[in-house]
Amino acid sequence: MPLIIEGGRVPNRWAGRRNTQRVASANGRAMRNCVSLALINNMPDPALEDTELQFFELLDIASGDVPVTVKLCSLTEIPRTDRGQRHLNSFYFGVDDLWNSRFDGVIVTGTEPHHPSLRDEPYWTSLTQVLEWAEQNTFSTVLSCLAAHASVLHSDGITRHRLSDKQFGVFDSAKKCDHPLTRLIADRIRFPHSRWNELRAHELASSGYSVLTESAQAGVDLFVKKKKKSLFVHFQGHPEYGAQTLLKEYRRDIKRFLRQERETYPTMPAGYFDESAAQLLRDFRETAISDRCEDVAASFPEAAVVGGLHNTWKSSATSVYRNWLQYLDSRKAETSAFAAMARVAGAGAPATDSERSQEAV
């Protein structure tokens, strides 16, 4: 089924897709029959449009026969350039639009942290308001990377642990238990990771979280917990990433090294490049370390390595998100059936004294 962007606000990079539909109102019958999602995209400007496109593509593939609508939102406290703010003004809604709304599901992305404690980030209050709203007004909430860390800190006081080096690359994970989200997926799945912090399995388990997938190298990957009315689904990794996303992040971190914005040369992402590409990048590393200046970035061998990149995690990502959308669809159907039964029962029941009193008024 085509992905439907609510409000007719279709970003340019997605607007040309033949399976895109524009819907200007949420009141039509078509919208009522769809699984409704809010995508709260908090990524910094360089990754803002890439991230929305990644999620659109993943949801479009995973939806199958389930019609899906998406409303784009972002936290206002995320720092933006003029270009980034114009993009938000053109295609996004503010989170204030959420408070009196209900969605079947919501996806909350992370962003790049700037403080050791997440509670010190300028968007912390708004983010926690979104989390509390989602507990009462969705069937399920997906939280990506930093948003997952913020969620467990806010609701359970679980703090993340700083790693000695960035957890960076594509890693194999094993299923740890059966769950609707891991139904019919392979026993071993692959997801990209890109983070400096981690949450630990035993601390999550002691607070009632169920770890669904875990990597021997990267640690906890996918974990869940029911919070009030919503199943909170947490990813420490990034199943939505495109084939070139880790390359872009690696190049960005190298440029930061060359500009003296970080002390150490970044570690190459694991399980991502083939051997020929890895050798080219090792050769470039020697050049960059011996001649540490921003001009060296111009000789980064991007064109030579990009052709060998493949999205080896696409089937894993599609399977998990398909299960998530089917979970939302089934919960929506159950709730609609229950409401219909309640209306029928109410219509056939004799009026109470209180109801007759209200009718008289």
N, C-alpha and C positions, 0 to 999 in steps of 0.2 A: 504494500500500500504506500502511496506517496506521503512523504513527511509534510505536515502542514504548519507553516509559521504563522502564529497568531498575530492579528492586527495588521497584516499586510506588510510588516516590516521585515523584508527579506534581504539579508546582507548580499552585497554585490557578487561575491565569489560563489554564493549558493544560488543566486537568482537565475543564473543561466542553465541550471540543471533541468532536464526535461521532466523530472519527477517532482518538481517543487510546485506546491499550490499556495496561493495567497488567500488568507481568510481574514476579513476585516472585522468580524464580530464573533464573540464567543457565545452568541445566543441561538444559533441555528441548530437544527436537528443533527446535522453532520458533526458539529462540535460535541454534542451530548453523547454521541456514539463513539467518540474517540477516547483513547487514553490521553489525558491531559498532563503535560509536563511543564515545569518551569526550569530553565537552565540558567543558573546564577553564575555567570562567567566572571571571575575575579582576576584572571591572569593579567600580568603586566602588558603594556601596549605592544611590545615586539611579538608576543605570543597570543594576543587577544583574538585576532581573526583566524589564525591557524587553529586555535582551540575550538572555536565555535564550528569551524568546518569539520574538524575531526569528530566532534560529537554528532553533528548532523549526519555525516557519512556512516558512522557506527550505528546510530539509531535507525537510519533509513534501511540499512542492510538487515539489522536484527529484528525489525518490526514484522517482517513477513506479511501475514494477513491482518495484523493488528493496526488499525489506523491511529496515528499519533499526531498530536498537536504540541507545539513547543512555543513557549513565551520566553523571550530573552530578558534577563535582568542582570544588574551588577550592583555591588556595594559602592556607594558614592565616595567613601573615604579612601578608596584605592587611588594613589597618585596617577594622574594622566597627563599626557602631552596634549597639545591643542588637537592634533590629528586623532588621537585616541578618544578624546572627549567628543569630537564631531561624530565619530563612528557610533559612540553610545547614544548621542542625541538623535541620530538618524534611525537606529534599529533596536534600541533597548528601552525597557521600562525601568523605573526606579523600584527598589524593593518595597517602598511604601504601598505599591499596588498589590502586594501580597497579603497585607494584614487582614483585609476583608474578603479574601479569596480562598478557594480550596482547589488543590490539584491532586490528581491521582499519585503523581510522583514528582520529586524535585531532585535535580543534580546540582551540587555545589562544588565548584572547582576550588583549588588552592590558589595561592599567589606566592610571590617571592618574599620571604620574611626579612625584616630589617632589624629585629630586636631578639635577644636571647630568649625572652619570655613572650609567648604569644599574647599574653594578657596586656602587654605593652604596645601591641600593634594598634594603629589609629582606627582600624576597622573592627576591633574586637567586640565592642558593644553591639554594633549592627549585626555582626556575624552570629553572635549568641542569640540575638532576637530572632534571626532567621531560623536557627536550630530549634528554639522553643516553639516558634510558629509551626515548623514542620512536624513536630511531635504530635500536634493536635489536628493538622489540616492536610495530611497526606497519608496514603497507604504505605509508602516507602520513600526513603531519602537516601540518595547516593552521595557519598562524600569522598572527594579525591585528595589524596596526599595531605597537604597542610590542613585542609578542611576536616579530614578524618582525625588528625592530631588535635585540632581545636575542639572537635566534638567530644572526644573522650576526656579531655582536660576539663571542659565546662560541666559535663554531666556527672563525671565520676572522679575527677581530680587526678587522672592518670597523666603523668608528665612524660614527655618523650625524652630519649637519651641521645646525646650528641655522639656521632660516629667519628672515628679517627680520620676517615676519608669518605668521600662521597660514594654512596651506594648508587652505582651508575652502570646501566647496561640492560641486557635482556636475560632473564633468569628463569630456570625451570622451577615450577612449584608442584607440590603433591597435594591431592585432596586429603583432608584430615577427617572429614565426616560427611555424611549424606545430608543434603539440604536441597530444597527446590531450586536454589540458584546454581547449584552444581549438577543438576540433573542432566544426564545424557552427555556430559562432557568427558573428555579423556581423563585417565587417572593422573596424568602429568600435563600441566598446561604451562604456557610461557607468557610472561608479562614484562614490559619495560619498567625499570625503576630509575628515579632521579631524585635523590634526597640526601640530606646531611644528618638526618635524625631518624630514630626508629622507635616503635612501640614493641614491647616484649610480650610474648605469648602468655607467660604465667601471670603477668600483671593484668592482662585483659581477661583471662579466664577467671581470676579471683573477683572480678567485678561483673561477671555474668555474660561476657562476650563469648561467642562461639567462633573459633578460628576455622575457616573453611578451606583455605589453601595456605601453604607455607613452603618457603624455599630454604634449602640447606645453606645456600650462600647469602640470600637477601633477607631471610627472616620472614616474619608474618606478611602475608600478602592481602588476602581477603578475609574480613571478619564481620560479624553481624550481631545486632542486639535489638530486641523490640523495646521501643521507648514510647510509652503511652500508646497512641493509635498507629504509630509508624514503625515499620521495620527499617532500622538504620543499617545501611550497607556501606562498609568502609573499605577503601582501596588504599594501601600504601604505595602501590604501583600505579601505572598509567595505561590501562588497556586501550584507551582511546587514541594513543599516540599514532601518528603516521609513520611511514617507513623512514622519513628523513629527519624526524624530530630530534632524535638523540644526536645526530650529526650537527644540527643547528646549535644545540646546547653545548656540544663539545667545542665547536668553533667559537661560540660566544665566550666560553670560559678561557680559551686560549687567548682571545683578544684582551680579556681582562688581565691575564698574566703579562702580556706584552705592554699593556698600559700601566703596569705596576699596581694594579688594583687588587691583586692577590699575590701572595708570596711564592706559592708553589705552582709548578706546571700541572695542569689537570690530568687526572688518570683517564686513560682511554676507556670508553664504555665496553664492558665485558659482553661476550657472546653476540656481537653485533657486526663487526667488520670481518670480511674474509682475510686470508693471510696476505694477499698481495696489497690490499688496501691498508692493512695494519702496518706493513713494512714502509709504505709511502708515508704514513703518519708518524712512524718512529723516526724516519729520516728528517721529516719536517721538525719534529721535536728537537733534534740535535741542533738544527739551524736556529730555531727560536731561542733556545737556551744560550747559544753562543753569541747571538746577535739580538739581544732583547730590546726591540723597538717596534712600534706599531706598524711601521712600513712592511715588516716581515709578513704580516697577515695577508698581504696581497698575493703571496706565493703559496698560500694554503691549498693543498691539492684536491679541492672539493670536486671539480669536474671529473677527476680520475677515479674517485672512490664512490660517487653517488650511484653510478650504474650498477654496482654490486650490492646495493642495499635492498633488502626484502622485508616485508611485514610478516615475520614468522609467527607472530602472536595474533594475527587477524582472526583465525578460527576460534581461538580461546576467548578473545574479546567478544566476538559475535555470539558465541554460545551463552556466555554469562549474561550479556545484555538481553538476548532473546528470552532467557528464562526470567529475567527481571521484568520485562514488559508483559510476559504472559502472567506472571504473578500479579501485576497491577490490573491486568484485564480481568483475571478471575476474581480478585477482590472487588473490583468495580461491579461485576456481574452479581456477585453474592449480595452486595449492599443494595443494588437496584431491586433484586428479587425480594429481599427482606422488606424493603420499603413498600413494594407493590403489595405484598401480603398484608402488611400493616394497614395499608389504605383500604384493602378489601375487607379486612376484619373490622376496621373502624366504621366502614359504611354500613355493615350489617348489624352492628351492635346498637341496642336501644340507647337513646340519649340519657345521660345522667342528669340529676337535678342541676348540677353546676352548669352543664352544657346547655340545658334548657334556659337557665337563668341568663347565660351569655347571649343566647339567641334573642331573648326578649329585649335585652339592651340594644 
